[in-house]
Amino acid sequence: MTRVVVDPITRIEGHLRIEAERSNDGQITGAWSSGTMVRGIELILQGRDPRDAWAFAQRICGVCTLVHGIASVRSVEDALGIEVPANAQLIRNLMIGAQYVHDHVMHFYHLHALDWVDVVSALSADPKATSELAQSISGYAKSSPGYFADTQKKLKDFVEAGQLGIFANGYYGHPDYRLPPEANLMAVAHYLDALEWQRNVVEFHSIFGGKNPHPNFIVGGMPSPISYDPSSATGGSASTATNIVTLGHVRDIIKRMRSFVDQVYVPDTLAIAGFYKDWFARGEGLGNFMTFGDFPSAIGGSQMIPAGAILGRDLSTIHEIDLYDPQQVQEFVSHSWYDYADGKDTGLHPHDGETTLNYTGPQPPYEHLDVEASYSWLKAPRWKGHAMEVGPLARVLALYASGHEPTQELANMALGKLDAPIDALFSTLGRTAARTLETKIIADQMDSWLDELMGNIKSGNLDVPNGEMWNPSTWPRESKGVGFMEARRGGLAHYIVIKDGKIDNYQAVVPSTWNAGPRDPSGQPGAYEAALMDNHQLAIEDQPLEIQRTIHSFDPCIACAVHVNDPDGEELVQVKVN
């Protein structure tokens, strides 16, 4: 038995360490996930104005550019009972949807595809044969022999320069890379196209939020004045950022989003998956899935993505969840570098959450973590005592199980082409496929939200913010709320306690805490840990490609951190907020 250490997991946001026990036949028999950076935003927010919380919380991450901002304003709105105008709700849905499409495409091509695509192999591809392959799976306009020949030359220039640049951090030449050279070249070309595509997509958030990353928000709605007057686009006193011209530009961006998803992303996923069908039978782990729900209707009530829990793969039953119930949602720190006043085995609801840092791990440099003790800066959240997986797979399963027809049709189409049963989704490759399917589902929905917004504007409804509860003098002396949403990586909830107009307690329970968290007091592993122990064999000990595939299928984001140390443990950066 040997201990394999991957530190850091590359091509993710933040810093994650994986330790895995490998038996003599290569099987992973034990796995531990360690978030090795600490998040202190909860401490920074204490005592501050709740209306400003979103601006701090949004800086938790530079990849999830808006989700923490929206979850934060929703927490304050929930605590104070503020109703959000229909236009603001639609604008938020559009911004969240755009982030889904942008982030999922970027994750697939730039973070995850290199686990399946051998970039170096593309150098031996025949551009004409690559063109024929591409045209056989899609009508993408760029699929000419010259296009692929140009891509191949760019790649050759990288290699001849002695470095792979943006294509670094891959185990190229590993025996489990299975794509033919032409498929590899096609994927590399689309990798580069996705870089160009995303430059236009990010304009979406700049239109409604003023900038990207980290667009602007406001408690009670959106800071996006609207005018349908054509003159508002030409300057003067009636000028607004959101007008008939910019809304037309938004429509064009949505069209470009959908085109790339339909002609490139979906076909590429199906093509690559066809060579790795055995990965539909590994990497599940927990079999428990949870969604918080999102994309509320403009007039309140229903949500496009339902909330609920699925236990033990049973799609016939979606259990109701209550994020406010202290018996349902608890965070544990028995294997985390935190202390609780009532002991490390205590479970705390986030409204009662504590952020007391206590690093007891080994001093760097070190060989292995003491996994019997505390080994992560991530807590271990649980729902009714169950470890749960959140993310695109959980959402697709919830939509499928609840009878959402577009999801059922799309999932059945994809699985039919791959000759795979619905159970195939419970896996590493199923997780990757679910992300692709979800992207198309959301992209197809975005035109409807824009149509509804433009219909409101044409009818004279220009309301965006609700300022009724803006003044703290109107607030109750004490209140608490939960701002929840479906971030790209899964269910996200910000919990806030407000006393005398200031933040008394703040806890962010993020998707990668649910998925990447350590064991709890009863020894239950988190989703990453359980997935790695599900039918994984390491072919080459010092090239743990199999670990990368499964961990990247979750799209880790461990960027909830403010602390950086050098290899000797000396602090390199300290951030002070007055």
Buried (B, 14 or more C-beta within 10 A) or exposed (E): EEBBBBEBBEBBBBBBBBBBBBEEEEEBEBBBBBBBBBBBBBBBBEEBBBBBBBBBBBBBBEBBBBBBBBBBBBBBBBBBEBBBBBBBBBBBBBBBBBBBBBBBBBBBBBBBBBBBBBBBBBBEBBBBBBBEBBEEBBEBEBBBBEBBBBBBEEBEEBBEEEEBEEBEEBBBEBEBBBBBBBBBBBBBBBBBBBEEBBEBBBBBBBBBBBEBBBBBBBBBBBBBBBBBEEEBBEEEEBBBBBBBEBBEBBBEBBEEBBBBBBBBBBBBBBBBBBBBEEBBBBBBBBBBBBBBBBBBBBEEEEBBBBBBBBBEBEBEEBBEBEBBEEEBBBBBBBBBBBBBEEEBEBBBBBBBBBBEBEEEBBEEEEEEBEBEEBBBBBBBBBBBEBBBBBBBBBBBBBBBBBEBEEBBEBBEEBBEEBEBEBBBBBBBBBBBBBBBBBBBBBBBBBBEBBEBBBEBBEEEBBEBBBEEBBEBEEBEEEBBBBBBBBBBBBBBBBBBBBBEEBBBBBBBBBBBBBBBBBBBBEEBBBBBBBBBBBBBEBEEEEBBBBBBBBBBBBBBBBBBBBBEBEEEEEEEEEEEEE
